[in-house]
């Protein structure tokens, strides 16, 4: 069970899903900023806990994939 969870969270498809989620959130933020201003989008998206969680998970997944595929040489 733990091995399946580990493989999923440190897989390339999961990193791709996270990248798409970040891109979608930033695209929505662009439209919100256009309509309501920079301060609103900062509070609603860029400084929210879920956006920071997405960045954290993406960073961990990226580092894990660098180690798994030995891309550090």
Predicted model as a PDB file, atoms N, CA, C, CB and O in Angstrom, pLDDT in the B-factor column:
MODEL        1                                                                  
ATOM      1  N   UNK A   1       0.823  -1.191   0.000  1.00 88.00           N  
ATOM      2  CA  UNK A   1       0.000   0.000   0.000  1.00 88.00           C  
ATOM      3  C   UNK A   1       0.875   1.266   0.000  1.00 88.00           C  
ATOM      4  CB  UNK A   1      -0.941  -0.008   1.215  1.00 88.00           C  
ATOM      5  O   UNK A   1       0.677   2.167  -0.815  1.00 88.00           O  
ATOM      6  N   UNK A   2       1.845   1.318   0.930  1.00 90.00           N  
ATOM      7  CA  UNK A   2       2.730   2.476   1.012  1.00 90.00           C  
ATOM      8  C   UNK A   2       3.570   2.610  -0.247  1.00 90.00           C  
ATOM      9  CB  UNK A   2       3.634   2.372   2.236  1.00 90.00           C  
ATOM     10  O   UNK A   2       3.873   3.721  -0.683  1.00 90.00           O  
ATOM     11  N   UNK A   3       3.947   1.476  -0.833  1.00 92.00           N  
ATOM     12  CA  UNK A   3       4.772   1.499  -2.041  1.00 92.00           C  
ATOM     13  C   UNK A   3       4.001   2.102  -3.218  1.00 92.00           C  
ATOM     14  CB  UNK A   3       5.250   0.077  -2.391  1.00 92.00           C  
ATOM     15  O   UNK A   3       4.581   2.828  -4.026  1.00 92.00           O  
ATOM     16  N   UNK A   4       2.701   1.809  -3.324  1.00 93.00           N  
ATOM     17  CA  UNK A   4       1.882   2.377  -4.391  1.00 93.00           C  
ATOM     18  C   UNK A   4       1.751   3.895  -4.233  1.00 93.00           C  
ATOM     19  CB  UNK A   4       0.491   1.723  -4.400  1.00 93.00           C  
ATOM     20  O   UNK A   4       1.838   4.639  -5.210  1.00 93.00           O  
ATOM     21  N   UNK A   5       1.545   4.337  -3.004  1.00 92.00           N  
ATOM     22  CA  UNK A   5       1.439   5.776  -2.726  1.00 92.00           C  
ATOM     23  C   UNK A   5       2.768   6.454  -3.040  1.00 92.00           C  
ATOM     24  CB  UNK A   5       1.033   6.032  -1.243  1.00 92.00           C  
ATOM     25  O   UNK A   5       2.792   7.521  -3.654  1.00 92.00           O  
ATOM     26  N   UNK A   6       3.859   5.847  -2.626  1.00 91.00           N  
ATOM     27  CA  UNK A   6       5.190   6.382  -2.890  1.00 91.00           C  
ATOM     28  C   UNK A   6       5.445   6.496  -4.391  1.00 91.00           C  
ATOM     29  CB  UNK A   6       6.259   5.499  -2.236  1.00 91.00           C  
ATOM     30  O   UNK A   6       5.937   7.519  -4.869  1.00 91.00           O  
ATOM     31  N   UNK A   7       5.108   5.446  -5.127  1.00 93.00           N  
ATOM     32  CA  UNK A   7       5.328   5.464  -6.581  1.00 93.00           C  
ATOM     33  C   UNK A   7       4.479   6.533  -7.260  1.00 93.00           C  
ATOM     34  CB  UNK A   7       5.013   4.090  -7.186  1.00 93.00           C  
ATOM     35  O   UNK A   7       4.928   7.170  -8.213  1.00 93.00           O  
ATOM     36  N   UNK A   8       3.252   6.734  -6.773  1.00 93.00           N  
ATOM     37  CA  UNK A   8       2.380   7.732  -7.382  1.00 93.00           C  
ATOM     38  C   UNK A   8       2.891   9.150  -7.120  1.00 93.00           C  
ATOM     39  CB  UNK A   8       0.954   7.581  -6.852  1.00 93.00           C  
ATOM     40  O   UNK A   8       2.968   9.953  -8.050  1.00 93.00           O  
ATOM     41  N   UNK A   9       3.235   9.466  -5.889  1.00 93.00           N  
ATOM     42  CA  UNK A   9       3.648  10.824  -5.543  1.00 93.00           C  
ATOM     43  C   UNK A   9       5.010  11.203  -6.121  1.00 93.00           C  
ATOM     44  CB  UNK A   9       3.681  10.977  -4.046  1.00 93.00           C  
ATOM     45  O   UNK A   9       5.303  12.387  -6.285  1.00 93.00           O  
ATOM     46  N   UNK A  10       5.835  10.220  -6.428  1.00 94.00           N  
ATOM     47  CA  UNK A  10       7.148  10.506  -6.991  1.00 94.00           C  
ATOM     48  C   UNK A  10       7.246  10.062  -8.446  1.00 94.00           C  
ATOM     49  CB  UNK A  10       8.229   9.828  -6.168  1.00 94.00           C  
ATOM     50  O   UNK A  10       8.316   9.665  -8.907  1.00 94.00           O  
ATOM     51  N   UNK A  11       6.134  10.128  -9.164  1.00 94.00           N  
ATOM     52  CA  UNK A  11       6.134   9.725 -10.572  1.00 94.00           C  
ATOM     53  C   UNK A  11       6.097  10.960 -11.469  1.00 94.00           C  
ATOM     54  CB  UNK A  11       4.930   8.797 -10.879  1.00 94.00           C  
ATOM     55  O   UNK A  11       5.709  12.047 -11.040  1.00 94.00           O  
ATOM     56  N   UNK A  12       6.502  10.773 -12.701  1.00 94.00           N  
ATOM     57  CA  UNK A  12       6.471  11.859 -13.673  1.00 94.00           C  
ATOM     58  C   UNK A  12       5.042  12.298 -14.008  1.00 94.00           C  
ATOM     59  CB  UNK A  12       7.190  11.435 -14.939  1.00 94.00           C  
ATOM     60  O   UNK A  12       4.806  13.495 -14.169  1.00 94.00           O  
ATOM     61  N   UNK A  13       4.087  11.377 -14.120  1.00 95.00           N  
ATOM     62  CA  UNK A  13       2.718  11.835 -14.379  1.00 95.00           C  
ATOM     63  C   UNK A  13       2.167  12.740 -13.269  1.00 95.00           C  
ATOM     64  CB  UNK A  13       1.805  10.636 -14.551  1.00 95.00           C  
ATOM     65  O   UNK A  13       1.455  13.704 -13.551  1.00 95.00           O  
ATOM     66  N   UNK A  14       2.490  12.434 -12.023  1.00 97.00           N  
ATOM     67  CA  UNK A  14       2.038  13.283 -10.919  1.00 97.00           C  
ATOM     68  C   UNK A  14       2.677  14.664 -11.011  1.00 97.00           C  
ATOM     69  CB  UNK A  14       2.371  12.632  -9.562  1.00 97.00           C  
ATOM     70  O   UNK A  14       2.015  15.670 -10.757  1.00 97.00           O  
ATOM     71  N   UNK A  15       3.954  14.721 -11.371  1.00 96.00           N  
ATOM     72  CA  UNK A  15       4.618  16.014 -11.555  1.00 96.00           C  
ATOM     73  C   UNK A  15       3.967  16.779 -12.697  1.00 96.00           C  
ATOM     74  CB  UNK A  15       6.125  15.822 -11.829  1.00 96.00           C  
ATOM     75  O   UNK A  15       3.830  18.000 -12.622  1.00 96.00           O  
ATOM     76  N   UNK A  16       3.567  16.084 -13.745  1.00 96.00           N  
ATOM     77  CA  UNK A  16       2.875  16.731 -14.854  1.00 96.00           C  
ATOM     78  C   UNK A  16       1.517  17.271 -14.446  1.00 96.00           C  
ATOM     79  CB  UNK A  16       2.715  15.765 -15.999  1.00 96.00           C  
ATOM     80  O   UNK A  16       1.132  18.366 -14.855  1.00 96.00           O  
ATOM     81  N   UNK A  17       0.788  16.504 -13.639  1.00 98.00           N  
ATOM     82  CA  UNK A  17      -0.507  16.960 -13.137  1.00 98.00           C  
ATOM     83  C   UNK A  17      -0.331  18.209 -12.278  1.00 98.00           C  
ATOM     84  CB  UNK A  17      -1.200  15.844 -12.327  1.00 98.00           C  
ATOM     85  O   UNK A  17      -1.105  19.160 -12.387  1.00 98.00           O  
ATOM     86  N   UNK A  18       0.686  18.201 -11.428  1.00 98.00           N  
ATOM     87  CA  UNK A  18       0.948  19.373 -10.594  1.00 98.00           C  
ATOM     88  C   UNK A  18       1.319  20.584 -11.440  1.00 98.00           C  
ATOM     89  CB  UNK A  18       2.061  19.074  -9.595  1.00 98.00           C  
ATOM     90  O   UNK A  18       0.899  21.703 -11.145  1.00 98.00           O  
ATOM     91  N   UNK A  19       2.100  20.365 -12.482  1.00 97.00           N  
ATOM     92  CA  UNK A  19       2.489  21.469 -13.360  1.00 97.00           C  
ATOM     93  C   UNK A  19       1.260  22.052 -14.066  1.00 97.00           C  
ATOM     94  CB  UNK A  19       3.530  20.992 -14.399  1.00 97.00           C  
ATOM     95  O   UNK A  19       1.131  23.270 -14.189  1.00 97.00           O  
ATOM     96  N   UNK A  20       0.369  21.189 -14.525  1.00 98.00           N  
ATOM     97  CA  UNK A  20      -0.856  21.659 -15.159  1.00 98.00           C  
ATOM     98  C   UNK A  20      -1.746  22.402 -14.171  1.00 98.00           C  
ATOM     99  CB  UNK A  20      -1.615  20.491 -15.767  1.00 98.00           C  
ATOM    100  O   UNK A  20      -2.361  23.407 -14.526  1.00 98.00           O  
ATOM    101  N   UNK A  21      -1.820  21.917 -12.937  1.00 98.00           N  
ATOM    102  CA  UNK A  21      -2.624  22.592 -11.911  1.00 98.00           C  
ATOM    103  C   UNK A  21      -2.051  23.974 -11.604  1.00 98.00           C  
ATOM    104  CB  UNK A  21      -2.686  21.741 -10.621  1.00 98.00           C  
ATOM    105  O   UNK A  21      -2.799  24.938 -11.445  1.00 98.00           O  
ATOM    106  N   UNK A  22      -0.730  24.069 -11.523  1.00 98.00           N  
ATOM    107  CA  UNK A  22      -0.102  25.372 -11.291  1.00 98.00           C  
ATOM    108  C   UNK A  22      -0.350  26.314 -12.457  1.00 98.00           C  
ATOM    109  CB  UNK A  22       1.401  25.210 -11.063  1.00 98.00           C  
ATOM    110  O   UNK A  22      -0.638  27.493 -12.251  1.00 98.00           O  
ATOM    111  N   UNK A  23      -0.243  25.810 -13.668  1.00 98.00           N  
ATOM    112  CA  UNK A  23      -0.482  26.639 -14.844  1.00 98.00           C  
ATOM    113  C   UNK A  23      -1.937  27.115 -14.889  1.00 98.00           C  
ATOM    114  CB  UNK A  23      -0.135  25.862 -16.125  1.00 98.00           C  
ATOM    115  O   UNK A  23      -2.204  28.269 -15.225  1.00 98.00           O  
ATOM    116  N   UNK A  24      -2.858  26.242 -14.556  1.00 98.00           N  
ATOM    117  CA  UNK A  24      -4.272  26.624 -14.554  1.00 98.00           C  
ATOM    118  C   UNK A  24      -4.553  27.676 -13.480  1.00 98.00           C  
ATOM    119  CB  UNK A  24      -5.161  25.388 -14.330  1.00 98.00           C  
ATOM    120  O   UNK A  24      -5.287  28.634 -13.721  1.00 98.00           O  
ATOM    121  N   UNK A  25      -3.970  27.496 -12.305  1.00 98.00           N  
ATOM    122  CA  UNK A  25      -4.166  28.468 -11.221  1.00 98.00           C  
ATOM    123  C   UNK A  25      -3.595  29.827 -11.608  1.00 98.00           C  
ATOM    124  CB  UNK A  25      -3.508  27.969  -9.919  1.00 98.00           C  
ATOM    125  O   UNK A  25      -4.203  30.858 -11.321  1.00 98.00           O  
ATOM    126  N   UNK A  26      -2.437  29.836 -12.254  1.00 98.00           N  
ATOM    127  CA  UNK A  26      -1.846  31.108 -12.670  1.00 98.00           C  
ATOM    128  C   UNK A  26      -2.627  31.748 -13.816  1.00 98.00           C  
ATOM    129  CB  UNK A  26      -0.393  30.901 -13.085  1.00 98.00           C  
ATOM    130  O   UNK A  26      -2.683  32.973 -13.919  1.00 98.00           O  
ATOM    131  N   UNK A  27      -3.229  30.928 -14.676  1.00 98.00           N  
ATOM    132  CA  UNK A  27      -4.061  31.473 -15.748  1.00 98.00           C  
ATOM    133  C   UNK A  27      -5.312  32.135 -15.172  1.00 98.00           C  
ATOM    134  CB  UNK A  27      -4.453  30.364 -16.744  1.00 98.00           C  
ATOM    135  O   UNK A  27      -5.697  33.226 -15.593  1.00 98.00           O  
ATOM    136  N   UNK A  28      -5.937  31.470 -14.214  1.00 98.00           N  
ATOM    137  CA  UNK A  28      -7.097  32.054 -13.549  1.00 98.00           C  
ATOM    138  C   UNK A  28      -6.692  33.326 -12.823  1.00 98.00           C  
ATOM    139  CB  UNK A  28      -7.729  31.051 -12.566  1.00 98.00           C  
ATOM    140  O   UNK A  28      -7.432  34.310 -12.832  1.00 98.00           O  
ATOM    141  N   UNK A  29      -5.524  33.314 -12.197  1.00 98.00           N  
ATOM    142  CA  UNK A  29      -5.029  34.493 -11.482  1.00 98.00           C  
ATOM    143  C   UNK A  29      -4.843  35.668 -12.428  1.00 98.00           C  
ATOM    144  CB  UNK A  29      -3.708  34.176 -10.776  1.00 98.00           C  
ATOM    145  O   UNK A  29      -5.061  36.815 -12.038  1.00 98.00           O  
ATOM    146  N   UNK A  30      -4.449  35.403 -13.649  1.00 98.00           N  
ATOM    147  CA  UNK A  30      -4.276  36.474 -14.627  1.00 98.00           C  
ATOM    148  C   UNK A  30      -5.600  37.170 -14.905  1.00 98.00           C  
ATOM    149  CB  UNK A  30      -3.685  35.924 -15.927  1.00 98.00           C  
ATOM    150  O   UNK A  30      -5.659  38.397 -14.971  1.00 98.00           O  
ATOM    151  N   UNK A  31      -6.660  36.386 -15.069  1.00 98.00           N  
ATOM    152  CA  UNK A  31      -7.973  36.974 -15.327  1.00 98.00           C  
ATOM    153  C   UNK A  31      -8.509  37.712 -14.108  1.00 98.00           C  
ATOM    154  CB  UNK A  31      -8.957  35.897 -15.751  1.00 98.00           C  
ATOM    155  O   UNK A  31      -9.119  38.773 -14.242  1.00 98.00           O  
ATOM    156  N   UNK A  32      -8.285  37.157 -12.922  1.00 97.00           N  
ATOM    157  CA  UNK A  32      -8.722  37.837 -11.700  1.00 97.00           C  
ATOM    158  C   UNK A  32      -7.976  39.152 -11.536  1.00 97.00           C  
ATOM    159  CB  UNK A  32      -8.501  36.940 -10.465  1.00 97.00           C  
ATOM    160  O   UNK A  32      -8.567  40.165 -11.162  1.00 97.00           O  
ATOM    161  N   UNK A  33      -6.684  39.135 -11.816  1.00 97.00           N  
ATOM    162  CA  UNK A  33      -5.893  40.364 -11.694  1.00 97.00           C  
ATOM    163  C   UNK A  33      -6.365  41.418 -12.687  1.00 97.00           C  
ATOM    164  CB  UNK A  33      -4.401  40.069 -11.912  1.00 97.00           C  
ATOM    165  O   UNK A  33      -6.397  42.606 -12.367  1.00 97.00           O  
ATOM    166  N   UNK A  34      -6.727  40.993 -13.873  1.00 97.00           N  
ATOM    167  CA  UNK A  34      -7.207  41.928 -14.880  1.00 97.00           C  
ATOM    168  C   UNK A  34      -8.510  42.608 -14.437  1.00 97.00           C  
ATOM    169  CB  UNK A  34      -7.417  41.202 -16.211  1.00 97.00           C  
ATOM    170  O   UNK A  34      -8.707  43.798 -14.683  1.00 97.00           O  
ATOM    171  N   UNK A  35      -9.396  41.847 -13.782  1.00 97.00           N  
ATOM    172  CA  UNK A  35     -10.700  42.389 -13.385  1.00 97.00           C  
ATOM    173  C   UNK A  35     -10.681  43.084 -12.026  1.00 97.00           C  
ATOM    174  CB  UNK A  35     -11.721  41.284 -13.361  1.00 97.00           C  
ATOM    175  O   UNK A  35     -11.344  44.108 -11.854  1.00 97.00           O  
ATOM    176  N   UNK A  36      -9.936  42.550 -11.055  1.00 97.00           N  
ATOM    177  CA  UNK A  36     -10.034  43.038  -9.676  1.00 97.00           C  
ATOM    178  C   UNK A  36      -8.760  43.646  -9.120  1.00 97.00           C  
ATOM    179  CB  UNK A  36     -10.448  41.931  -8.797  1.00 97.00           C  
ATOM    180  O   UNK A  36      -8.802  44.263  -8.055  1.00 97.00           O  
ATOM    181  N   UNK A  37      -7.641  43.500  -9.789  1.00 97.00           N  
ATOM    182  CA  UNK A  37      -6.407  44.125  -9.334  1.00 97.00           C  
ATOM    183  C   UNK A  37      -5.424  43.153  -8.698  1.00 97.00           C  
ATOM    184  CB  UNK A  37      -6.727  45.201  -8.363  1.00 97.00           C  
ATOM    185  O   UNK A  37      -5.746  42.004  -8.396  1.00 97.00           O  
ATOM    186  N   UNK A  38      -4.215  43.663  -8.508  1.00 97.00           N  
ATOM    187  CA  UNK A  38      -3.109  42.843  -8.016  1.00 97.00           C  
ATOM    188  C   UNK A  38      -3.287  42.410  -6.572  1.00 97.00           C  
ATOM    189  CB  UNK A  38      -1.818  43.593  -8.153  1.00 97.00           C  
ATOM    190  O   UNK A  38      -2.973  41.271  -6.223  1.00 97.00           O  
ATOM    191  N   UNK A  39      -3.780  43.293  -5.738  1.00 97.00           N  
ATOM    192  CA  UNK A  39      -3.933  42.960  -4.314  1.00 97.00           C  
ATOM    193  C   UNK A  39      -4.918  41.809  -4.109  1.00 97.00           C  
ATOM    194  CB  UNK A  39      -4.402  44.191  -3.528  1.00 97.00           C  
ATOM    195  O   UNK A  39      -4.717  40.964  -3.237  1.00 97.00           O  
ATOM    196  N   UNK A  40      -5.967  41.780  -4.903  1.00 97.00           N  
ATOM    197  CA  UNK A  40      -6.968  40.715  -4.787  1.00 97.00           C  
ATOM    198  C   UNK A  40      -6.378  39.368  -5.164  1.00 97.00           C  
ATOM    199  CB  UNK A  40      -8.181  41.018  -5.669  1.00 97.00           C  
ATOM    200  O   UNK A  40      -6.562  38.379  -4.454  1.00 97.00           O  
ATOM    201  N   UNK A  41      -5.669  39.333  -6.281  1.00 97.00           N  
ATOM    202  CA  UNK A  41      -5.114  38.055  -6.725  1.00 97.00           C  
ATOM    203  C   UNK A  41      -4.010  37.579  -5.784  1.00 97.00           C  
ATOM    204  CB  UNK A  41      -4.571  38.177  -8.154  1.00 97.00           C  
ATOM    205  O   UNK A  41      -3.831  36.374  -5.606  1.00 97.00           O  
ATOM    206  N   UNK A  42      -3.280  38.494  -5.190  1.00 97.00           N  
ATOM    207  CA  UNK A  42      -2.267  38.107  -4.205  1.00 97.00           C  
ATOM    208  C   UNK A  42      -2.925  37.406  -3.028  1.00 97.00           C  
ATOM    209  CB  UNK A  42      -1.474  39.338  -3.720  1.00 97.00           C  
ATOM    210  O   UNK A  42      -2.454  36.364  -2.570  1.00 97.00           O  
ATOM    211  N   UNK A  43      -4.022  37.986  -2.540  1.00 96.00           N  
ATOM    212  CA  UNK A  43      -4.698  37.417  -1.372  1.00 96.00           C  
ATOM    213  C   UNK A  43      -5.430  36.122  -1.699  1.00 96.00           C  
ATOM    214  CB  UNK A  43      -5.676  38.422  -0.798  1.00 96.00           C  
ATOM    215  O   UNK A  43      -5.400  35.173  -0.915  1.00 96.00           O  
ATOM    216  N   UNK A  44      -6.086  36.082  -2.852  1.00 96.00           N  
ATOM    217  CA  UNK A  44      -6.941  34.943  -3.190  1.00 96.00           C  
ATOM    218  C   UNK A  44      -6.144  33.741  -3.695  1.00 96.00           C  
ATOM    219  CB  UNK A  44      -7.956  35.355  -4.238  1.00 96.00           C  
ATOM    220  O   UNK A  44      -6.473  32.603  -3.361  1.00 96.00           O  
ATOM    221  N   UNK A  45      -5.109  33.974  -4.488  1.00 97.00           N  
ATOM    222  CA  UNK A  45      -4.411  32.842  -5.112  1.00 97.00           C  
ATOM    223  C   UNK A  45      -2.964  32.729  -4.657  1.00 97.00           C  
ATOM    224  CB  UNK A  45      -4.456  32.972  -6.620  1.00 97.00           C  
ATOM    225  O   UNK A  45      -2.581  31.722  -4.061  1.00 97.00           O  
ATOM    226  N   UNK A  46      -2.160  33.741  -4.926  1.00 97.00           N  
ATOM    227  CA  UNK A  46      -0.719  33.592  -4.759  1.00 97.00           C  
ATOM    228  C   UNK A  46      -0.270  33.398  -3.312  1.00 97.00           C  
ATOM    229  CB  UNK A  46      -0.036  34.784  -5.322  1.00 97.00           C  
ATOM    230  O   UNK A  46       0.765  32.773  -3.080  1.00 97.00           O  
ATOM    231  N   UNK A  47      -0.998  33.900  -2.355  1.00 97.00           N  
ATOM    232  CA  UNK A  47      -0.612  33.729  -0.949  1.00 97.00           C  
ATOM    233  C   UNK A  47      -1.546  32.779  -0.205  1.00 97.00           C  
ATOM    234  CB  UNK A  47      -0.593  35.078  -0.245  1.00 97.00           C  
ATOM    235  O   UNK A  47      -1.628  32.818   1.022  1.00 97.00           O  
ATOM    236  N   UNK A  48      -2.238  31.938  -0.938  1.00 97.00           N  
ATOM    237  CA  UNK A  48      -3.143  30.978  -0.312  1.00 97.00           C  
ATOM    238  C   UNK A  48      -2.388  29.694   0.023  1.00 97.00           C  
ATOM    239  CB  UNK A  48      -4.346  30.674  -1.237  1.00 97.00           C  
ATOM    240  O   UNK A  48      -1.351  29.390  -0.567  1.00 97.00           O  
ATOM    241  N   UNK A  49      -2.928  28.959   0.974  1.00 98.00           N  
ATOM    242  CA  UNK A  49      -2.251  27.746   1.445  1.00 98.00           C  
ATOM    243  C   UNK A  49      -2.214  26.679   0.349  1.00 98.00           C  
ATOM    244  CB  UNK A  49      -2.955  27.192   2.701  1.00 98.00           C  
ATOM    245  O   UNK A  49      -1.221  25.961   0.235  1.00 98.00           O  
ATOM    246  N   UNK A  50      -3.256  26.557  -0.449  1.00 98.00           N  
ATOM    247  CA  UNK A  50      -3.303  25.494  -1.451  1.00 98.00           C  
ATOM    248  C   UNK A  50      -2.325  25.755  -2.599  1.00 98.00           C  
ATOM    249  CB  UNK A  50      -4.721  25.351  -1.997  1.00 98.00           C  
ATOM    250  O   UNK A  50      -1.789  24.814  -3.184  1.00 98.00           O  
ATOM    251  N   UNK A  51      -2.091  27.043  -2.925  1.00 98.00           N  
ATOM    252  CA  UNK A  51      -1.138  27.358  -3.978  1.00 98.00           C  
ATOM    253  C   UNK A  51       0.281  27.052  -3.514  1.00 98.00           C  
ATOM    254  CB  UNK A  51      -1.261  28.831  -4.398  1.00 98.00           C  
ATOM    255  O   UNK A  51       1.096  26.537  -4.279  1.00 98.00           O  
ATOM    256  N   UNK A  52       0.570  27.371  -2.256  1.00 98.00           N  
ATOM    257  CA  UNK A  52       1.880  27.048  -1.699  1.00 98.00           C  
ATOM    258  C   UNK A  52       2.073  25.536  -1.571  1.00 98.00           C  
ATOM    259  CB  UNK A  52       2.051  27.717  -0.334  1.00 98.00           C  
ATOM    260  O   UNK A  52       3.179  25.030  -1.758  1.00 98.00           O  
ATOM    261  N   UNK A  53       0.991  24.817  -1.252  1.00 98.00           N  
ATOM    262  CA  UNK A  53       1.060  23.353  -1.193  1.00 98.00           C  
ATOM    263  C   UNK A  53       1.362  22.770  -2.568  1.00 98.00           C  
ATOM    264  CB  UNK A  53      -0.258  22.772  -0.650  1.00 98.00           C  
ATOM    265  O   UNK A  53       2.151  21.832  -2.684  1.00 98.00           O  
ATOM    266  N   UNK A  54       0.734  23.322  -3.620  1.00 98.00           N  
ATOM    267  CA  UNK A  54       1.033  22.861  -4.979  1.00 98.00           C  
ATOM    268  C   UNK A  54       2.507  23.051  -5.313  1.00 98.00           C  
ATOM    269  CB  UNK A  54       0.165  23.606  -6.000  1.00 98.00           C  
ATOM    270  O   UNK A  54       3.140  22.151  -5.865  1.00 98.00           O  
ATOM    271  N   UNK A  55       3.059  24.221  -4.981  1.00 98.00           N  
ATOM    272  CA  UNK A  55       4.477  24.480  -5.243  1.00 98.00           C  
ATOM    273  C   UNK A  55       5.361  23.537  -4.442  1.00 98.00           C  
ATOM    274  CB  UNK A  55       4.827  25.933  -4.913  1.00 98.00           C  
ATOM    275  O   UNK A  55       6.359  23.037  -4.961  1.00 98.00           O  
ATOM    276  N   UNK A  56       5.010  23.287  -3.187  1.00 98.00           N  
ATOM    277  CA  UNK A  56       5.804  22.382  -2.352  1.00 98.00           C  
ATOM    278  C   UNK A  56       5.793  20.964  -2.918  1.00 98.00           C  
ATOM    279  CB  UNK A  56       5.272  22.379  -0.909  1.00 98.00           C  
ATOM    280  O   UNK A  56       6.843  20.335  -3.049  1.00 98.00           O  
ATOM    281  N   UNK A  57       4.604  20.462  -3.252  1.00 97.00           N  
ATOM    282  CA  UNK A  57       4.507  19.111  -3.813  1.00 97.00           C  
ATOM    283  C   UNK A  57       5.240  19.002  -5.138  1.00 97.00           C  
ATOM    284  CB  UNK A  57       3.046  18.717  -3.998  1.00 97.00           C  
ATOM    285  O   UNK A  57       5.880  17.987  -5.413  1.00 97.00           O  
ATOM    286  N   UNK A  58       5.154  20.037  -5.961  1.00 97.00           N  
ATOM    287  CA  UNK A  58       5.857  20.029  -7.241  1.00 97.00           C  
ATOM    288  C   UNK A  58       7.367  20.004  -7.020  1.00 97.00           C  
ATOM    289  CB  UNK A  58       5.460  21.255  -8.085  1.00 97.00           C  
ATOM    290  O   UNK A  58       8.082  19.275  -7.708  1.00 97.00           O  
ATOM    291  N   UNK A  59       7.851  20.788  -6.073  1.00 97.00           N  
ATOM    292  CA  UNK A  59       9.289  20.809  -5.771  1.00 97.00           C  
ATOM    293  C   UNK A  59       9.786  19.467  -5.257  1.00 97.00           C  
ATOM    294  CB  UNK A  59       9.595  21.890  -4.748  1.00 97.00           C  
ATOM    295  O   UNK A  59      10.836  18.985  -5.682  1.00 97.00           O  
ATOM    296  N   UNK A  60       9.034  18.863  -4.343  1.00 96.00           N  
ATOM    297  CA  UNK A  60       9.426  17.554  -3.809  1.00 96.00           C  
ATOM    298  C   UNK A  60       9.408  16.506  -4.910  1.00 96.00           C  
ATOM    299  CB  UNK A  60       8.492  17.132  -2.657  1.00 96.00           C  
ATOM    300  O   UNK A  60      10.317  15.681  -5.005  1.00 96.00           O  
ATOM    301  N   UNK A  61       8.375  16.537  -5.742  1.00 96.00           N  
ATOM    302  CA  UNK A  61       8.278  15.585  -6.836  1.00 96.00           C  
ATOM    303  C   UNK A  61       9.419  15.775  -7.835  1.00 96.00           C  
ATOM    304  CB  UNK A  61       6.931  15.724  -7.540  1.00 96.00           C  
ATOM    305  O   UNK A  61       9.977  14.800  -8.338  1.00 96.00           O  
ATOM    306  N   UNK A  62       9.757  17.012  -8.116  1.00 95.00           N  
ATOM    307  CA  UNK A  62      10.858  17.297  -9.040  1.00 95.00           C  
ATOM    308  C   UNK A  62      12.191  16.800  -8.487  1.00 95.00           C  
ATOM    309  CB  UNK A  62      10.939  18.800  -9.324  1.00 95.00           C  
ATOM    310  O   UNK A  62      12.960  16.165  -9.209  1.00 95.00           O  
ATOM    311  N   UNK A  63      12.466  17.076  -7.240  1.00 95.00           N  
ATOM    312  CA  UNK A  63      13.713  16.607  -6.621  1.00 95.00           C  
ATOM    313  C   UNK A  63      13.759  15.080  -6.591  1.00 95.00           C  
ATOM    314  CB  UNK A  63      13.854  17.172  -5.189  1.00 95.00           C  
ATOM    315  O   UNK A  63      14.797  14.482  -6.874  1.00 95.00           O  
ATOM    316  N   UNK A  64      12.633  14.450  -6.247  1.00 94.00           N  
ATOM    317  CA  UNK A  64      12.586  12.985  -6.221  1.00 94.00           C  
ATOM    318  C   UNK A  64      12.839  12.400  -7.606  1.00 94.00           C  
ATOM    319  CB  UNK A  64      11.231  12.502  -5.688  1.00 94.00           C  
ATOM    320  O   UNK A  64      13.553  11.405  -7.736  1.00 94.00           O  
ATOM    321  N   UNK A  65      12.268  13.000  -8.631  1.00 94.00           N  
ATOM    322  CA  UNK A  65      12.484  12.495  -9.988  1.00 94.00           C  
ATOM    323  C   UNK A  65      13.913  12.713 -10.455  1.00 94.00           C  
ATOM    324  CB  UNK A  65      11.524  13.163 -10.954  1.00 94.00           C  
ATOM    325  O   UNK A  65      14.453  11.894 -11.198  1.00 94.00           O  
ATOM    326  N   UNK A  66      14.531  13.803 -10.029  1.00 94.00           N  
ATOM    327  CA  UNK A  66      15.945  14.018 -10.354  1.00 94.00           C  
ATOM    328  C   UNK A  66      16.795  12.917  -9.736  1.00 94.00           C  
ATOM    329  CB  UNK A  66      16.420  15.404  -9.859  1.00 94.00           C  
ATOM    330  O   UNK A  66      17.725  12.418 -10.369  1.00 94.00           O  
ATOM    331  N   UNK A  67      16.482  12.540  -8.510  1.00 94.00           N  
ATOM    332  CA  UNK A  67      17.242  11.477  -7.834  1.00 94.00           C  
ATOM    333  C   UNK A  67      16.937  10.114  -8.444  1.00 94.00           C  
ATOM    334  CB  UNK A  67      16.923  11.460  -6.328  1.00 94.00           C  
ATOM    335  O   UNK A  67      17.851   9.328  -8.696  1.00 94.00           O  
ATOM    336  N   UNK A  68      15.652   9.829  -8.683  1.00 93.00           N  
ATOM    337  CA  UNK A  68      15.264   8.514  -9.222  1.00 93.00           C  
ATOM    338  C   UNK A  68      15.858   8.266 -10.599  1.00 93.00           C  
ATOM    339  CB  UNK A  68      13.745   8.399  -9.294  1.00 93.00           C  
ATOM    340  O   UNK A  68      16.339   7.166 -10.872  1.00 93.00           O  
ATOM    341  N   UNK A  69      15.834   9.260 -11.465  1.00 93.00           N  
ATOM    342  CA  UNK A  69      16.342   9.089 -12.827  1.00 93.00           C  
ATOM    343  C   UNK A  69      17.808   9.490 -12.980  1.00 93.00           C  
ATOM    344  CB  UNK A  69      15.505   9.893 -13.783  1.00 93.00           C  
ATOM    345  O   UNK A  69      18.341   9.519 -14.089  1.00 93.00           O  
ATOM    346  N   UNK A  70      18.453   9.798 -11.852  1.00 94.00           N  
ATOM    347  CA  UNK A  70      19.884  10.132 -11.816  1.00 94.00           C  
ATOM    348  C   UNK A  70      20.215  11.256 -12.810  1.00 94.00           C  
ATOM    349  CB  UNK A  70      20.736   8.879 -12.131  1.00 94.00           C  
ATOM    350  O   UNK A  70      21.106  11.115 -13.649  1.00 94.00           O  
ATOM    351  N   UNK A  71      19.488  12.364 -12.700  1.00 92.00           N  
ATOM    352  CA  UNK A  71      19.697  13.510 -13.591  1.00 92.00           C  
ATOM    353  C   UNK A  71      20.673  14.516 -13.021  1.00 92.00           C  
ATOM    354  CB  UNK A  71      18.385  14.193 -13.878  1.00 92.00           C  
ATOM    355  O   UNK A  71      20.824  15.608 -13.568  1.00 92.00           O  
ATOM    356  N   UNK A  72      21.333  14.172 -11.939  1.00 85.00           N  
ATOM    357  CA  UNK A  72      22.207  15.128 -11.254  1.00 85.00           C  
ATOM    358  C   UNK A  72      23.638  15.040 -11.722  1.00 85.00           C  
ATOM    359  CB  UNK A  72      22.156  14.911  -9.770  1.00 85.00           C  
ATOM    360  O   UNK A  72      24.484  15.758 -11.190  1.00 85.00           O  
ATOM    361  N   UNK A  73      23.954  14.211 -12.677  1.00 77.00           N  
ATOM    362  CA  UNK A  73      25.346  14.101 -13.129  1.00 77.00           C  
ATOM    363  C   UNK A  73      25.742  15.254 -13.983  1.00 77.00           C  
ATOM    364  CB  UNK A  73      25.563  12.827 -13.885  1.00 77.00           C  
ATOM    365  O   UNK A  73      26.881  15.317 -14.446  1.00 77.00           O  
TER     366      UNK A  73                                                      
ENDMDL                                                                          
END                                                                             
